[in-house]
């Protein structure tokens, strides 16, 4: 039995609420041609999820929030992301 505890964070950034969820690592599944994935934080939006950053055990909530906001800035609000 896994001891992983899923976490959720809702952050207000640039006037919007963003929903992030942590997922535990997944083993590779060669039958379905799926690669192994590490434990990570994902952005949840519109019924989809996007990989944001690795999940680091015992990382402070402040560092997690800082990493999530940095990801938003570089992937959502970066000028190249806005123009595409």
Secondary structure, DSSP 8 states (H G I E B T S, - for coil): -------EEEEEETTEEEEEEEE--B--BTTTTB--B-SEEEEEETTEEEEEEE--TT--HHHHHHHHHHHHHHHTSSHHHHH-
